[in-house]
Amino acid sequence: MKLLLIAITLISLAANADDKRIYSTDSIGNRQYNKPSFTVTDEGRIYETDAISNRRYDKQSYKIDGNKIVPTDAIGNRQYDKPSFGIQTQ
């Protein structure tokens, strides 16, 4: 039983290792712990996360689609009634 628990923990850590985190910072670069942070997955999904890195599925999620960021529901379907955002590269 302990071996199974350790294996599941290692698999979950390996699965989340590729996720990128985006934190809110102030003007000098200090992380703002009272503001939301976001997780970007390899599939291009963007989730809001809480202070201990749990995904907030009850909040709005997004997906990167080409050069746009489009709002999605909890299972990934695009929400056409909400605005999308463009990505500009420099």
N, C-alpha and C positions, 0 to 999 in steps of 0.2 A: 504494500500500500504506500509506504514512504517512497519507494522507488518510482512509482507511478506519479505521485505528487511532484517529485523533483523533475521528472521528465516533462510533465505538463508545464511546469514553471519555466524550464529552459526553452521549450518550444515557444511559449508565449513571449519570452524575452527576445528570442531570435526573430519572431514575426514582427515585433514592434521596433526592432533595431533600425530598419530602413526608413521609418517615419521621420519627417523633418518637423521641428518645432519652431513656431513664430511667437515671440514674446513682445509685449508692449514695453517700451522703454521711455525714459524721460530724455531731456535735451542733452544730457551728458552721458547717456548710455546705461544708466542703472535700470535694472529690471523692475517693473511695476507689478508687484504681487497682488495688488487689489484690482487689477484689470485683467480681462480674459486673455488667454493665450490660445493658439490654434495649432492643430496637427495637420500636416499635409502628407497623405499616403502616396505610395508609388503609383496608384491608379489615378491620381489627380484629385482625390476627394479631400475636402477641407472641413474639419470638425473643430468646434470650440471645445476646449478642455478646461477642467477645473484646476485648482492649485496642486493636486496630487496626480495629475496626468490622466485622469479618467475622462473619456469622451462624453460630451454632453449631447446625447441623442435627442433631447427635448428642445434643443436650440436649433436655429437655422443652420443647415450645412450647405456646402457649395461644391462644385466640380469644375476643374479647369478643362475647358473644351476649346482647343486651338488657341486663339488669342483672346478668349473671353472667359470670365468667371461667371457661371450660371448657378442660380439657386436650385437646390434639390430637396426632396423630402427625405425621410429617414431611410428609405430603401433605395434611393438613388434616382428616382424619377424626376425629370426636370419640371420646375414650377414656372409655367409661362405667365402667370399673373403677377410675378415679382420681377423687379428690374435686374438685368445682368450688368456686369462691369467689364470694360475693356482693359487689356494689358498693353502697355506701351513699353517698347524696348528702346534703349538709348545707344 
